Amino acid sequence: MADVRELLARFGPRSVRFDLRIRSDVVHAQLDVPGALAFVPPGLGREVLECCHCSDVVRPTRVLMDHVLIVVRKEWARQADLVRDARLSLSLAEVCAGYHGVVTGEQRRELERAREAFEQAKAQCWPKEFPSMLPRVVLAALNEIKKRNGCPNCGARGEIRNSAGVVIKCEKCNGSGVIPVSDRARAEAIGRHVESYRRHWAPAYMWMLNTLSDAEAEAASALRRALREESEVLA
């Protein structure tokens, strides 16, 4: 069976309706691809799958952005909790150090560990401007998912044949079939200078990309299972 993403791409957005039974002998053994999409659990994954592969142009819907806001709020709260806990640990370490008039070596080490943990927690936080940048970051990540930067070494298959004719994992893409997009391209996509992207925005962008990619992959797997079950019924 062809990649389900390629099958979805053959249907325009108008054809992906759950109240219709649309058949196509062009796709694969008369499989009802839009109908099978209805069996993909609703949520972020299905929204990303439809947004990236059911239209030529990526246009995030209101429903998709609502799902994005849910996961962003959870991650933002998680980061805030880490900083708050690290700050509290540092404050306690500062109070305990020298409480009896003499700072011991163990107290100094604990104080240094607490300071380091606090700085690491702050460094992992997204930029304060992230909320205003959210639409641009989401759009850039969705476009990257749609384009799927295929590895030219293996033809996006993730495998190649060596000189002995043995199929092995492609080293260029580490078997993923895709190669990373450059920092410069990602910086341009979100409207930031490459150095600013690397220093401040890379963690936030990669979190968004990985979150959307994982959800899309899960939805694609659900669609693949639905099509497989339908093909078995038609057989």
Accessible surface in RSA format (square Angstrom, percent):
REM  Atomic radii and reference values for relative SASA: ProtOr
REM  Chains: A
REM  Algorithm: Lee & Richards
REM  Probe-radius: 1.40
REM  Slices: 20
REM RES _ NUM      All-atoms   Total-Side   Main-Chain    Non-polar    All polar
REM                ABS   REL    ABS   REL    ABS   REL    ABS   REL    ABS   REL
RES MET A   1   104.35  54.0  27.33  18.1  77.02 183.4  30.40  25.8  73.95  98.0
RES ALA A   2    41.34  38.0  22.37  34.5  18.97  43.1  33.83  47.6   7.51  19.9
RES ASP A   3    51.05  35.8  36.46  36.3  14.58  34.5  20.54  48.3  30.51  30.4
RES VAL A   4     0.16   0.1   0.16   0.1   0.00   0.0   0.16   0.1   0.00   0.0
RES ARG A   5    26.90  11.3  25.38  12.9   1.52   3.6   7.05   9.6  19.85  12.0
RES GLU A   6    99.62  57.2  94.57  71.5   5.06  12.0  36.17  70.0  63.45  51.8
RES LEU A   7     0.55   0.3   0.55   0.4   0.00   0.0   0.55   0.4   0.00   0.0
RES LEU A   8     0.19   0.1   0.19   0.1   0.00   0.0   0.19   0.1   0.00   0.0
RES ALA A   9    65.14  59.9  39.13  60.4  26.01  59.2  41.04  57.8  24.10  63.8
RES ARG A  10   129.97  54.6  91.78  46.8  38.19  90.9  43.02  58.8  86.95  52.7
RES PHE A  11    17.62   8.8  13.39   8.3   4.23  11.0  15.81   9.6   1.80   5.2
RES GLY A  12    39.26  48.4   0.00   N/A  39.26  48.4  28.00  76.8  11.26  25.2
RES PRO A  13    88.36  64.4  74.10  67.5  14.26  51.8  76.14  62.9  12.22  75.9
RES ARG A  14   217.87  91.5 206.40 105.2  11.48  27.3  82.73 113.1 135.14  81.9
RES SER A  15    25.47  21.5  20.09  26.8   5.37  12.4  24.72  52.6   0.74   1.0
RES VAL A  16    20.51  13.5   4.91   4.4  15.60  37.6   4.91   4.3  15.60  42.3
RES ARG A  17   114.91  48.2 111.04  56.6   3.87   9.2  36.71  50.2  78.20  47.4
RES PHE A  18   101.10  50.6  67.41  41.8  33.69  87.7  68.40  41.5  32.69  93.6
RES ASP A  19   101.25  70.9  65.09  64.8  36.15  85.5  50.43 118.7  50.82  50.7
RES LEU A  20    70.59  39.3  67.45  48.3   3.15   7.9  69.10  48.5   1.50   4.0
RES ARG A  21   152.54  64.0 124.91  63.7  27.63  65.8  72.25  98.7  80.29  48.7
RES ILE A  22    47.11  26.8  43.89  32.7   3.22   7.8  46.97  33.8   0.14   0.4
RES ARG A  23   110.07  46.2  84.10  42.9  25.97  61.8  46.18  63.1  63.89  38.7
RES SER A  24    23.93  20.2  18.37  24.5   5.56  12.8  14.34  30.5   9.58  13.4
RES ASP A  25   112.72  79.0  86.91  86.5  25.81  61.0  25.66  60.4  87.07  86.8
RES VAL A  26   115.61  76.1  95.72  86.7  19.89  47.9 101.27  88.0  14.35  38.9
RES VAL A  27    18.25  12.0   3.14   2.8  15.11  36.4   3.15   2.7  15.10  41.0
RES HIS A  28    67.38  36.8  62.20  43.2   5.18  13.3  46.14  47.6  21.25  24.7
RES ALA A  29    67.86  62.4  38.20  58.9  29.66  67.5  55.37  78.0  12.48  33.1
RES GLN A  30   102.01  57.0 102.01  74.6   0.00   0.0  13.43  28.6  88.58  67.2
RES LEU A  31     0.11   0.1   0.00   0.0   0.11   0.3   0.00   0.0   0.11   0.3
RES ASP A  32     0.18   0.1   0.18   0.2   0.00   0.0   0.18   0.4   0.00   0.0
RES VAL A  33     0.00   0.0   0.00   0.0   0.00   0.0   0.00   0.0   0.00   0.0
RES PRO A  34     0.19   0.1   0.19   0.2   0.00   0.0   0.19   0.2   0.00   0.0
RES GLY A  35     4.68   5.8   0.00   N/A   4.68   5.8   3.91  10.7   0.77   1.7
RES ALA A  36     3.67   3.4   0.92   1.4   2.76   6.3   2.76   3.9   0.91   2.4
RES LEU A  37     0.00   0.0   0.00   0.0   0.00   0.0   0.00   0.0   0.00   0.0
RES ALA A  38    43.62  40.1  22.36  34.5  21.26  48.4  22.63  31.9  20.99  55.6
RES PHE A  39   151.05  75.6 126.58  78.4  24.46  63.7 132.30  80.2  18.75  53.7
RES VAL A  40     1.40   0.9   0.99   0.9   0.41   1.0   1.02   0.9   0.38   1.0
RES PRO A  41    88.97  64.8  78.73  71.8  10.24  37.2  83.94  69.3   5.04  31.3
RES PRO A  42   108.52  79.1  87.33  79.6  21.20  77.1  87.80  72.5  20.73 128.8
RES GLY A  43    15.72  19.4   0.00   N/A  15.72  19.4  14.43  39.6   1.29   2.9
RES LEU A  44    21.39  11.9  16.74  12.0   4.64  11.7  16.74  11.8   4.64  12.5
RES GLY A  45    12.11  14.9   0.00   N/A  12.11  14.9   6.08  16.7   6.04  13.5
RES ARG A  46    32.48  13.6  31.68  16.1   0.81   1.9   0.00   0.0  32.48  19.7
RES GLU A  47    29.66  17.0  28.34  21.4   1.33   3.2   0.00   0.0  29.66  24.2
RES VAL A  48     0.00   0.0   0.00   0.0   0.00   0.0   0.00   0.0   0.00   0.0
RES LEU A  49     0.00   0.0   0.00   0.0   0.00   0.0   0.00   0.0   0.00   0.0
RES GLU A  50    46.23  26.5  43.18  32.7   3.05   7.3   9.81  19.0  36.42  29.7
RES CYS A  51    12.52   9.5   0.91   1.0  11.61  27.3  11.47  29.0   1.06   1.1
RES CYS A  52     0.00   0.0   0.00   0.0   0.00   0.0   0.00   0.0   0.00   0.0
RES HIS A  53    10.39   5.7   9.32   6.5   1.07   2.7   2.06   2.1   8.33   9.7
RES CYS A  54     7.76   5.9   6.98   7.8   0.78   1.8   7.53  19.1   0.23   0.2
RES SER A  55    34.56  29.2  24.71  33.0   9.85  22.7  20.21  43.0  14.35  20.1
RES ASP A  56   135.63  95.0 113.16 112.6  22.48  53.2  32.17  75.7 103.46 103.2
RES VAL A  57    78.06  51.4  73.89  66.9   4.17  10.0  76.49  66.5   1.57   4.3
RES VAL A  58    10.02   6.6   0.56   0.5   9.46  22.8   0.56   0.5   9.46  25.6
RES ARG A  59   162.86  68.4 154.06  78.5   8.80  21.0  64.75  88.5  98.12  59.5
RES PRO A  60    45.45  33.1  22.83  20.8  22.62  82.2  22.83  18.8  22.62 140.6
RES THR A  61    66.79  47.5  59.89  60.7   6.90  16.4  66.64  89.5   0.15   0.2
RES ARG A  62   176.79  74.2 162.03  82.6  14.76  35.1  83.45 114.0  93.35  56.6
RES VAL A  63    60.02  39.5  59.65  54.0   0.37   0.9  59.97  52.1   0.06   0.2
RES LEU A  64     0.30   0.2   0.30   0.2   0.00   0.0   0.30   0.2   0.00   0.0
RES MET A  65    40.10  20.8  40.10  26.5   0.00   0.0  37.72  32.1   2.37   3.1
RES ASP A  66    59.13  41.4  56.22  56.0   2.92   6.9  23.88  56.2  35.25  35.2
RES HIS A  67    51.07  27.9  49.92  34.7   1.15   2.9  31.82  32.8  19.25  22.4
RES VAL A  68     0.00   0.0   0.00   0.0   0.00   0.0   0.00   0.0   0.00   0.0
RES LEU A  69    61.20  34.1  61.20  43.8   0.00   0.0  61.20  43.0   0.00   0.0
RES ILE A  70    86.02  48.9  83.51  62.2   2.51   6.0  85.32  61.4   0.70   1.9
RES VAL A  71    37.31  24.5  35.27  31.9   2.04   4.9  35.97  31.3   1.33   3.6
RES VAL A  72    12.80   8.4  12.80  11.6   0.00   0.0  12.80  11.1   0.00   0.0
RES ARG A  73   150.46  63.2 143.53  73.2   6.93  16.5  64.39  88.0  86.07  52.2
RES LYS A  74   143.48  70.0 132.10  81.1  11.38  27.1  86.94  78.3  56.54  60.2
RES GLU A  75    18.24  10.5  15.63  11.8   2.61   6.2   3.52   6.8  14.72  12.0
RES TRP A  76    90.91  36.5  90.29  43.7   0.62   1.5  61.12  32.6  29.78  48.3
RES ALA A  77    51.83  47.7  45.82  70.7   6.01  13.7  51.45  72.5   0.38   1.0
RES ARG A  78   115.62  48.5 111.41  56.8   4.21  10.0  64.21  87.8  51.41  31.2
RES GLN A  79    10.91   6.1   9.91   7.2   1.00   2.4   5.15  11.0   5.75   4.4
RES ALA A  80    51.16  47.0  40.83  63.0  10.33  23.5  47.55  67.0   3.61   9.6
RES ASP A  81    59.00  41.3  59.00  58.7   0.00   0.0  12.91  30.4  46.09  46.0
RES LEU A  82    71.78  40.0  69.35  49.6   2.44   6.1  69.37  48.7   2.41   6.5
RES VAL A  83    18.63  12.3  18.63  16.9   0.00   0.0  18.63  16.2   0.00   0.0
RES ARG A  84   131.77  55.3 130.49  66.5   1.28   3.1  66.04  90.3  65.73  39.8
RES ASP A  85    75.21  52.7  72.94  72.6   2.27   5.4  28.20  66.4  47.01  46.9
RES ALA A  86    12.46  11.5   5.93   9.1   6.53  14.9  11.84  16.7   0.62   1.6
RES ARG A  87   117.24  49.2 117.16  59.7   0.08   0.2  49.45  67.6  67.79  41.1
RES LEU A  88   105.00  58.5 101.38  72.5   3.61   9.1 104.65  73.5   0.35   0.9
RES SER A  89    60.42  51.1  54.64  72.9   5.78  13.3  24.71  52.6  35.71  50.0
RES LEU A  90    21.53  12.0  21.53  15.4   0.00   0.0  21.53  15.1   0.00   0.0
RES SER A  91    48.19  40.7  47.06  62.8   1.13   2.6  25.44  54.2  22.75  31.9
RES LEU A  92   100.80  56.1 100.66  72.0   0.15   0.4 100.80  70.8   0.00   0.0
RES ALA A  93    11.37  10.5   2.22   3.4   9.15  20.8   8.82  12.4   2.55   6.8
RES GLU A  94    86.41  49.6  70.05  53.0  16.36  39.0  23.55  45.6  62.86  51.3
RES VAL A  95    97.70  64.3  84.41  76.4  13.29  32.0  91.27  79.3   6.43  17.4
RES CYS A  96    70.70  53.5  68.30  76.2   2.41   5.7  21.07  53.4  49.63  53.5
RES ALA A  97    21.52  19.8   6.91  10.7  14.62  33.3   7.01   9.9  14.51  38.4
RES GLY A  98    22.53  27.8   0.00   N/A  22.53  27.8   5.96  16.4  16.56  37.1
RES TYR A  99   157.34  73.5 129.27  73.6  28.07  73.0  86.81  65.2  70.53  86.9
RES HIS A 100   159.96  87.4 127.50  88.6  32.47  83.1  91.46  94.3  68.50  79.7
RES GLY A 101    67.31  83.0   0.00   N/A  67.31  83.0  34.67  95.1  32.64  73.1
RES VAL A 102   110.39  72.6 102.80  93.1   7.58  18.3 105.79  91.9   4.60  12.5
RES VAL A 103    52.00  34.2  43.82  39.7   8.18  19.7  43.82  38.1   8.18  22.2
RES THR A 104    66.77  47.5  60.84  61.7   5.93  14.1  63.72  85.6   3.05   4.6
RES GLY A 105    31.65  39.0   0.00   N/A  31.65  39.0  20.34  55.8  11.31  25.3
RES GLU A 106    94.86  54.5  92.45  69.9   2.42   5.8  55.62 107.6  39.24  32.0
RES GLN A 107    47.72  26.7  44.04  32.2   3.67   8.7  20.21  43.0  27.51  20.9
RES ARG A 108   142.41  59.8 136.80  69.7   5.61  13.4  53.93  73.7  88.49  53.6
RES ARG A 109   131.12  55.1 126.73  64.6   4.39  10.4  58.56  80.0  72.55  44.0
RES GLU A 110    78.94  45.3  78.94  59.7   0.00   0.0  30.32  58.6  48.62  39.7
RES LEU A 111    23.39  13.0  23.39  16.7   0.00   0.0  23.39  16.4   0.00   0.0
RES GLU A 112   100.52  57.7 100.09  75.7   0.43   1.0  43.30  83.8  57.22  46.7
RES ARG A 113   117.29  49.2 112.06  57.1   5.23  12.5  68.91  94.2  48.38  29.3
RES ALA A 114     6.86   6.3   1.15   1.8   5.71  13.0   6.62   9.3   0.24   0.6
RES ARG A 115   109.61  46.0 108.93  55.5   0.68   1.6  32.02  43.8  77.60  47.0
RES GLU A 116    93.97  53.9  88.17  66.7   5.79  13.8  31.75  61.4  62.22  50.8
RES ALA A 117    48.84  44.9  43.20  66.7   5.64  12.8  45.35  63.9   3.49   9.3
RES PHE A 118    25.04  12.5  25.04  15.5   0.00   0.0  25.04  15.2   0.00   0.0
RES GLU A 119    93.20  53.5  90.58  68.5   2.62   6.2  44.26  85.6  48.94  40.0
RES GLN A 120    92.89  51.9  89.72  65.6   3.17   7.5  28.82  61.3  64.07  48.6
RES ALA A 121    11.31  10.4   6.30   9.7   5.02  11.4   9.01  12.7   2.30   6.1
RES LYS A 122    90.58  44.2  78.17  48.0  12.41  29.6  41.92  37.7  48.66  51.8
RES ALA A 123    81.96  75.4  48.14  74.3  33.82  76.9  60.90  85.8  21.06  55.8
RES GLN A 124   103.96  58.1  92.28  67.4  11.69  27.8  37.99  80.9  65.97  50.0
RES CYS A 125    44.77  33.9  28.99  32.3  15.79  37.1  17.84  45.2  26.93  29.0
RES TRP A 126    16.26   6.5   4.54   2.2  11.72  27.5   1.14   0.6  15.12  24.5
RES PRO A 127    22.02  16.0   9.93   9.0  12.09  44.0  21.87  18.1   0.15   0.9
RES LYS A 128   190.72  93.0 171.48 105.2  19.24  45.8 115.10 103.6  75.62  80.6
RES GLU A 129    98.03  56.3  91.99  69.6   6.05  14.4  45.08  87.2  52.95  43.2
RES PHE A 130     0.72   0.4   0.72   0.4   0.00   0.0   0.72   0.4   0.00   0.0
RES PRO A 131    80.21  58.5  64.57  58.9  15.64  56.9  68.90  56.9  11.31  70.3
RES SER A 132    95.17  80.4  59.49  79.4  35.68  82.2  58.64 124.9  36.53  51.2
RES MET A 133    12.62   6.5  11.83   7.8   0.79   1.9   1.61   1.4  11.02  14.6
RES LEU A 134    11.30   6.3  11.30   8.1   0.00   0.0  11.30   7.9   0.00   0.0
RES PRO A 135    80.52  58.7  75.08  68.4   5.44  19.8  76.73  63.4   3.79  23.6
RES ARG A 136   117.72  49.4 111.69  56.9   6.03  14.4  24.88  34.0  92.84  56.3
RES VAL A 137     0.57   0.4   0.57   0.5   0.00   0.0   0.57   0.5   0.00   0.0
RES VAL A 138     0.15   0.1   0.15   0.1   0.00   0.0   0.15   0.1   0.00   0.0
RES LEU A 139    71.55  39.8  71.55  51.2   0.00   0.0  71.55  50.3   0.00   0.0
RES ALA A 140     8.53   7.8   0.16   0.2   8.37  19.0   4.98   7.0   3.55   9.4
RES ALA A 141     0.00   0.0   0.00   0.0   0.00   0.0   0.00   0.0   0.00   0.0
RES LEU A 142     0.00   0.0   0.00   0.0   0.00   0.0   0.00   0.0   0.00   0.0
RES ASN A 143    45.11  31.1  45.11  43.6   0.00   0.0  10.48  25.2  34.63  33.5
RES GLU A 144    28.11  16.1  20.02  15.1   8.08  19.2  16.96  32.8  11.14   9.1
RES ILE A 145    10.45   5.9   4.84   3.6   5.60  13.5  10.45   7.5   0.00   0.0
RES LYS A 146    56.35  27.5  42.59  26.1  13.77  32.8  28.13  25.3  28.23  30.1
RES LYS A 147   155.73  76.0 129.84  79.7  25.89  61.7  82.65  74.4  73.08  77.8
RES ARG A 148    96.69  40.6  85.88  43.8  10.81  25.7  26.52  36.2  70.18  42.5
RES ASN A 149    58.14  40.1  52.23  50.5   5.92  14.2  12.63  30.4  45.52  44.0
RES GLY A 150    32.93  40.6   0.00   N/A  32.93  40.6  12.90  35.4  20.03  44.9
RES CYS A 151     1.79   1.4   0.31   0.3   1.48   3.5   0.11   0.3   1.68   1.8
RES PRO A 152   113.49  82.7  79.27  72.3  34.22 124.4  89.70  74.1  23.79 147.9
RES ASN A 153    72.46  50.0  44.42  42.9  28.04  67.5  13.92  33.5  58.54  56.6
RES CYS A 154     0.23   0.2   0.00   0.0   0.23   0.5   0.23   0.6   0.00   0.0
RES GLY A 155    46.64  57.5   0.00   N/A  46.64  57.5  28.49  78.2  18.15  40.6
RES ALA A 156    57.20  52.6  35.43  54.7  21.77  49.5  35.52  50.0  21.68  57.4
RES ARG A 157   175.95  73.9 144.83  73.8  31.13  74.1  69.23  94.6 106.73  64.7
RES GLY A 158     2.00   2.5   0.00   N/A   2.00   2.5   1.10   3.0   0.90   2.0
RES GLU A 159    94.60  54.3  92.73  70.2   1.87   4.5  19.08  36.9  75.52  61.7
RES ILE A 160    47.90  27.3  41.54  30.9   6.36  15.3  47.90  34.5   0.00   0.0
RES ARG A 161   167.05  70.1 141.27  72.0  25.78  61.4  51.95  71.0 115.10  69.8
RES ASN A 162    54.64  37.7  40.41  39.0  14.24  34.3  22.98  55.3  31.67  30.6
RES SER A 163   129.89 109.8  79.56 106.2  50.33 115.9  59.78 127.3  70.11  98.2
RES ALA A 164    82.45  75.8  44.51  68.7  37.94  86.3  56.88  80.1  25.57  67.7
RES GLY A 165    36.99  45.6   0.00   N/A  36.99  45.6  25.64  70.4  11.35  25.4
RES VAL A 166    83.63  55.0  79.64  72.1   4.00   9.6  83.63  72.7   0.00   0.0
RES VAL A 167    68.13  44.8  47.00  42.5  21.14  50.9  47.00  40.8  21.14  57.3
RES ILE A 168    67.15  38.2  60.13  44.8   7.02  16.9  67.15  48.4   0.00   0.0
RES LYS A 169   118.25  57.7 106.32  65.2  11.93  28.4  65.26  58.7  52.99  56.4
RES CYS A 170     0.00   0.0   0.00   0.0   0.00   0.0   0.00   0.0   0.00   0.0
RES GLU A 171   155.56  89.3 130.89  99.0  24.67  58.7  48.98  94.7 106.59  87.0
RES LYS A 172   150.28  73.3 123.77  75.9  26.52  63.1  70.44  63.4  79.85  85.1
RES CYS A 173     8.88   6.7   0.00   0.0   8.88  20.9   4.45  11.3   4.43   4.8
RES ASN A 174   107.78  74.3  96.27  93.0  11.51  27.7  26.55  63.9  81.23  78.5
RES GLY A 175    31.84  39.3   0.00   N/A  31.84  39.3   6.27  17.2  25.58  57.3
RES SER A 176    69.15  58.4  36.40  48.6  32.75  75.4  44.16  94.0  25.00  35.0
RES GLY A 177     2.01   2.5   0.00   N/A   2.01   2.5   1.85   5.1   0.16   0.4
RES VAL A 178    50.10  33.0  47.25  42.8   2.85   6.9  47.25  41.1   2.85   7.7
RES ILE A 179    52.66  30.0  49.29  36.7   3.37   8.1  49.56  35.7   3.11   8.4
RES PRO A 180   111.30  81.1  88.47  80.6  22.83  83.0  96.50  79.7  14.80  92.0
RES VAL A 181    35.35  23.3  29.39  26.6   5.97  14.4  31.31  27.2   4.05  11.0
RES SER A 182    65.47  55.3  50.71  67.7  14.75  34.0  51.05 108.7  14.41  20.2
RES ASP A 183    50.22  35.2  45.26  45.0   4.96  11.7   3.58   8.4  46.64  46.5
RES ARG A 184   136.25  57.2 135.70  69.2   0.55   1.3  45.96  62.8  90.29  54.7
RES ALA A 185    42.54  39.1  33.87  52.3   8.66  19.7  36.79  51.8   5.75  15.2
RES ARG A 186    21.72   9.1  20.57  10.5   1.15   2.7   2.30   3.1  19.41  11.8
RES ALA A 187     0.96   0.9   0.96   1.5   0.00   0.0   0.96   1.3   0.00   0.0
RES GLU A 188   126.39  72.6 102.72  77.7  23.67  56.4  43.96  85.0  82.43  67.3
RES ALA A 189    53.75  49.4  24.04  37.1  29.71  67.6  37.05  52.2  16.70  44.2
RES ILE A 190     0.14   0.1   0.14   0.1   0.00   0.0   0.14   0.1   0.00   0.0
RES GLY A 191    39.91  49.2   0.00   N/A  39.91  49.2  23.32  64.0  16.58  37.1
RES ARG A 192    79.58  33.4  67.78  34.6  11.80  28.1  19.30  26.4  60.28  36.5
RES HIS A 193   122.92  67.2 107.82  74.9  15.10  38.6  85.07  87.7  37.85  44.0
RES VAL A 194     8.53   5.6   5.45   4.9   3.08   7.4   5.45   4.7   3.08   8.4
RES GLU A 195    78.89  45.3  78.44  59.3   0.44   1.1  33.68  65.1  45.21  36.9
RES SER A 196    28.19  23.8  27.27  36.4   0.91   2.1  17.96  38.2  10.22  14.3
RES TYR A 197     1.24   0.6   1.24   0.7   0.00   0.0   0.24   0.2   0.99   1.2
RES ARG A 198   121.17  50.9 100.03  51.0  21.14  50.3  36.22  49.5  84.95  51.5
RES ARG A 199   156.53  65.7 124.87  63.7  31.66  75.4  53.72  73.4 102.82  62.3
RES HIS A 200    92.26  50.4  82.19  57.1  10.07  25.7  51.71  53.3  40.54  47.2
RES TRP A 201     9.80   3.9   9.76   4.7   0.03   0.1   3.28   1.8   6.51  10.6
RES ALA A 202    23.42  21.5  23.36  36.0   0.06   0.1  23.42  33.0   0.00   0.0
RES PRO A 203    75.35  54.9  61.75  56.3  13.60  49.4  70.78  58.4   4.57  28.4
RES ALA A 204     0.18   0.2   0.00   0.0   0.18   0.4   0.00   0.0   0.18   0.5
RES TYR A 205     2.71   1.3   2.46   1.4   0.25   0.6   0.64   0.5   2.07   2.6
RES MET A 206    60.87  31.5  60.87  40.3   0.00   0.0  59.86  50.9   1.01   1.3
RES TRP A 207    58.91  23.6  53.15  25.7   5.77  13.5  44.23  23.6  14.68  23.8
RES MET A 208     0.00   0.0   0.00   0.0   0.00   0.0   0.00   0.0   0.00   0.0
RES LEU A 209    14.53   8.1  14.53  10.4   0.00   0.0  14.53  10.2   0.00   0.0
RES ASN A 210    76.61  52.8  75.98  73.4   0.63   1.5  20.37  49.0  56.24  54.4
RES THR A 211    30.77  21.9  22.97  23.3   7.81  18.6  20.79  27.9   9.99  15.1
RES LEU A 212     0.00   0.0   0.00   0.0   0.00   0.0   0.00   0.0   0.00   0.0
RES SER A 213    35.81  30.3  33.44  44.6   2.37   5.5  26.51  56.5   9.30  13.0
RES ASP A 214    98.74  69.2  91.59  91.2   7.15  16.9  29.96  70.5  68.77  68.6
RES ALA A 215    17.53  16.1  10.83  16.7   6.69  15.2  16.90  23.8   0.63   1.7
RES GLU A 216     3.57   2.1   3.57   2.7   0.00   0.0   0.00   0.0   3.57   2.9
RES ALA A 217    45.78  42.1  43.75  67.5   2.03   4.6  44.23  62.3   1.56   4.1
RES GLU A 218   127.99  73.5 121.52  91.9   6.46  15.4  45.56  88.1  82.43  67.3
RES ALA A 219     5.76   5.3   1.64   2.5   4.12   9.4   5.46   7.7   0.30   0.8
RES ALA A 220     0.54   0.5   0.54   0.8   0.00   0.0   0.54   0.8   0.00   0.0
RES SER A 221    38.58  32.6  37.97  50.7   0.61   1.4  14.15  30.1  24.44  34.2
RES ALA A 222     9.70   8.9   5.99   9.2   3.71   8.4   6.25   8.8   3.44   9.1
RES LEU A 223     0.00   0.0   0.00   0.0   0.00   0.0   0.00   0.0   0.00   0.0
RES ARG A 224    74.76  31.4  74.76  38.1   0.00   0.0  27.66  37.8  47.10  28.5
RES ARG A 225   126.78  53.2 126.15  64.3   0.63   1.5  52.26  71.4  74.52  45.2
RES ALA A 226    14.62  13.4   6.46  10.0   8.16  18.6   9.71  13.7   4.91  13.0
RES LEU A 227     0.00   0.0   0.00   0.0   0.00   0.0   0.00   0.0   0.00   0.0
RES ARG A 228   111.41  46.8 111.41  56.8   0.00   0.0  43.54  59.5  67.87  41.1
RES GLU A 229   110.13  63.2 108.62  82.2   1.52   3.6  38.04  73.6  72.09  58.9
RES GLU A 230    29.04  16.7  24.00  18.2   5.04  12.0  23.07  44.6   5.97   4.9
RES SER A 231    28.39  24.0  23.05  30.8   5.33  12.3  13.72  29.2  14.67  20.5
RES GLU A 232   114.57  65.8  95.37  72.2  19.20  45.7  41.90  81.0  72.67  59.3
RES VAL A 233   124.13  81.7  97.64  88.4  26.49  63.8 104.62  90.9  19.51  52.9
RES LEU A 234    84.44  47.0  52.31  37.4  32.13  80.8  55.47  39.0  28.97  77.9
RES ALA A 235   115.94 106.6  47.45  73.2  68.49 155.8  86.11 121.3  29.83  79.0
END  Absolute sums over single chains surface
CHAIN  1 A    14175.0      11747.9       2427.1       7880.4       6294.7
END  Absolute sums over all chains
TOTAL         14175.0      11747.9       2427.1       7880.4       6294.7
